[in-house]
Amino acid sequence: METNDLEKAVQWYLKILEIRPEDEQTSFSLMKTYASLNYRMFVDYQYQQLSKSLSNMNLAIDPVISDWYSQWKQQYNAQGL
């Protein structure tokens, strides 16, 4: 996917999350898109936003998402970026 297409995807994901901030799959897709664009701060921010939204509903993040995030963070830190 080209960067321009990824940026368009980001805009769509953000529009969805304005309406449904607790939407785990959209947040997860957005985090993966940010990761592919090397937007580390945005991956972290989106994970925190999802965590906060779900916490407000007394829910936990899907383990698949939290595992992906942990692995991504370890890989990113290992690269020294």
C-alpha positions as CSV (number, residue, x, y, z in Angstrom):
1,M,0.0,0.0,0.0
2,E,1.3,3.5,-0.8
3,T,1.8,6.0,1.9
4,N,-1.1,8.2,0.5
5,D,-3.5,5.2,0.8
6,L,-2.3,4.6,4.3
7,E,-2.9,8.2,5.2
8,K,-6.5,7.9,3.8
9,A,-7.0,4.8,5.8
10,V,-5.9,6.6,9.0
11,Q,-8.5,9.3,8.3
12,W,-11.3,6.8,8.0
13,Y,-10.2,4.9,11.1
14,L,-10.2,8.2,13.0
15,K,-13.7,9.1,11.8
16,I,-15.0,5.7,13.0
17,L,-13.3,6.2,16.4
18,E,-14.9,9.6,16.9
19,I,-18.2,7.8,16.9
20,R,-17.1,4.5,18.5
21,P,-13.9,5.1,20.6
22,E,-14.2,1.6,22.1
23,D,-14.1,-0.2,18.7
24,E,-11.2,-2.5,19.3
25,Q,-10.8,-3.7,15.7
26,T,-10.7,-0.2,14.3
27,S,-8.2,0.9,16.9
28,F,-6.1,-2.2,16.2
29,S,-6.1,-1.5,12.5
30,L,-5.2,2.1,13.1
31,M,-2.3,1.0,15.4
32,K,-1.0,-1.4,12.7
33,T,-1.3,1.3,10.1
34,Y,0.6,3.8,12.3
35,A,3.2,1.1,12.9
36,S,3.7,0.6,9.1
37,L,4.2,4.3,8.7
38,N,6.7,4.3,11.6
39,Y,4.5,6.7,13.6
40,R,5.5,5.3,17.0
41,M,4.0,8.1,19.1
42,F,0.6,7.6,17.4
43,V,0.7,3.8,18.0
44,D,1.3,4.5,21.7
45,Y,-1.3,7.2,21.8
46,Q,-4.0,5.0,20.2
47,Y,-3.2,2.1,22.5
48,Q,-3.7,4.4,25.5
49,Q,-6.9,5.8,24.1
50,L,-8.3,2.4,23.5
51,S,-7.3,1.3,27.0
52,K,-9.0,4.4,28.5
53,S,-12.2,3.9,26.5
54,L,-12.5,0.3,27.5
55,S,-11.6,1.0,31.1
56,N,-14.5,3.5,31.2
57,M,-16.7,0.6,30.3
58,N,-15.0,-1.8,32.8
59,L,-13.5,-3.8,29.9
60,A,-10.0,-5.0,29.2
61,I,-8.2,-4.8,25.9
62,D,-8.4,-8.0,23.8
63,P,-5.3,-10.1,24.6
64,V,-4.5,-10.3,20.8
65,I,-4.2,-6.5,20.7
66,S,-2.2,-6.2,23.9
67,D,0.1,-9.0,22.8
68,W,0.7,-7.4,19.4
69,Y,1.4,-4.1,21.1
70,S,3.9,-5.6,23.5
71,Q,5.7,-7.4,20.7
72,W,5.7,-4.3,18.5
73,K,7.1,-2.2,21.4
74,Q,9.8,-4.7,22.1
75,Q,10.7,-4.9,18.4
76,Y,10.7,-1.1,18.1
77,N,12.9,-0.7,21.2
78,A,15.3,-3.4,20.0
79,Q,15.8,-1.4,16.8
80,G,16.9,1.5,18.9
81,L,14.4,3.9,17.3
